[in-house]
Amino acid sequence: MLKEGKPLPYPLDGAVIYYSGATPAPNGLPIGSCGPTTSGRMDVYAPELYDRGVAATIGKGERTIAVEEAIRRNGAVYLCAVGGAGALAARSVVSCEVIAFEDLGCEAVKRLEIRDFQLIVAIDCHGGSLFTRR
């Protein structure tokens, strides 16, 4: 959509993107398991998203140099969630609403309201990274 000059169905300015393949919600809960997925798969898109206003991404694993540079350039941050703990992460989800691409099922874009979600700053806006030593 961005390459075609079309607006996204949700704002990027100040957004936090959580890379997660959430499962359907069981009765009475806002979401099923929603652990982090490997962020590197999105690295080809991430610099442009940061440049368009994304404040943070959440996932697991290392990021490319291009993503680290975009984080620094935009005063943003990359946060890591504990992998393999999707059921635990789901406990922090208060509400879940599909906001775009519902036809993609688990891969649809959702707006999550979260509370008490424990994360680790993995790459900060000054270039500090848990993955590299510079």
C-alpha positions in Angstrom: 0.0 0.0 0.0 2.8 2.4 0.8 4.6 1.7 -2.5 1.3 2.5 -4.3 1.0 5.8 -2.3 -2.2 4.5 -0.6 -2.8 5.3 3.1 -2.6 2.6 5.6 -5.9 1.7 7.4 -4.2 2.6 10.7 -1.8 5.4 11.8 1.9 4.8 12.1 2.8 8.0 14.0 3.7 7.0 17.6 2.7 3.4 17.0 4.2 0.3 18.6 4.2 -2.8 16.5 4.2 -6.2 18.1 5.4 -9.0 15.8 3.1 -11.8 17.0 1.1 -14.5 15.4 -1.8 -14.4 17.9 -4.1 -17.4 18.0 -7.9 -17.1 18.2 -9.4 -16.1 21.5 -10.9 -18.8 23.7 -14.4 -18.0 25.1 -14.2 -15.1 27.6 -10.7 -14.0 26.7 -9.6 -11.2 24.4 -6.9 -13.3 22.7 -5.3 -16.7 22.6 -1.6 -17.3 22.8 0.3 -14.2 21.5 4.0 -14.7 22.0 6.6 -12.8 19.9 7.7 -13.9 16.5 11.1 -13.4 14.9 11.5 -9.7 14.1 14.1 -10.2 11.5 11.5 -11.4 9.0 10.2 -7.8 9.0 13.6 -6.1 8.7 13.1 -5.3 5.0 10.1 -3.1 5.9 11.1 -1.8 9.4 13.3 1.1 8.4 10.5 2.7 6.4 8.0 2.1 9.2 10.3 3.8 11.7 10.9 6.7 9.2 7.1 7.1 9.0 6.7 7.5 12.7 6.7 4.0 14.4 8.0 4.6 17.9 8.8 1.0 18.8 8.6 -2.6 17.7 8.3 -5.6 19.9 9.5 -9.1 19.0 12.4 -11.4 19.5 15.8 -11.8 18.0 18.4 -9.7 16.3 17.8 -6.8 13.8 19.8 -5.8 10.8 22.2 -2.8 10.8 19.6 -0.9 8.6 17.0 -1.4 11.3 19.4 -0.3 14.1 20.2 2.8 12.1 16.5 3.6 11.6 15.9 3.2 15.3 18.7 5.7 16.1 17.7 8.1 13.4 14.1 8.3 14.6 14.7 8.2 18.4 12.8 4.9 18.6 13.4 1.6 20.4 13.2 -2.2 19.8 11.9 -4.2 22.7 12.2 -8.0 23.1 9.6 -10.2 24.7 10.4 -13.7 26.0 10.0 -16.3 23.2 8.1 -19.5 23.9 5.8 -17.9 26.4 2.8 -17.0 24.3 0.3 -18.1 26.9 2.1 -15.9 29.5 2.2 -12.9 27.2 -1.6 -13.3 26.5 -2.3 -12.6 30.2 -1.2 -9.0 29.6 -3.7 -8.5 26.8 -6.8 -6.6 28.1 -8.5 -6.2 24.7 -8.0 -7.1 21.1 -9.6 -5.6 18.0 -8.8 -6.5 14.3 -8.1 -3.1 12.6 -6.9 -4.3 9.2 -6.6 -7.3 6.9 -9.1 -9.5 8.7 -8.8 -12.1 5.9 -5.3 -12.9 7.0 -6.5 -14.6 10.2 -3.6 -14.8 12.7 -1.6 -12.4 10.6 -4.3 -9.7 10.6 -3.3 -6.3 12.1 -4.8 -6.0 15.6 -5.0 -3.2 18.1 -4.0 -4.6 21.5 -4.5 -2.9 24.9 -1.9 -4.4 27.2 -1.0 -4.0 30.9 2.0 -5.3 32.8 3.7 -6.7 29.7 7.3 -7.3 30.7 9.8 -6.4 28.0 13.6 -5.9 27.6 15.0 -2.9 25.8 17.1 -4.7 23.1 18.1 -1.7 20.9 17.8 1.8 22.2 17.7 5.2 20.5 21.4 5.8 21.2 22.5 2.7 19.3 23.0 0.4 22.4 22.2 -3.2 21.5 22.0 -6.4 23.4 23.0 -8.2 20.2 26.2 -6.4 19.3 29.2 -4.9 21.0 30.5 -1.7 19.5 
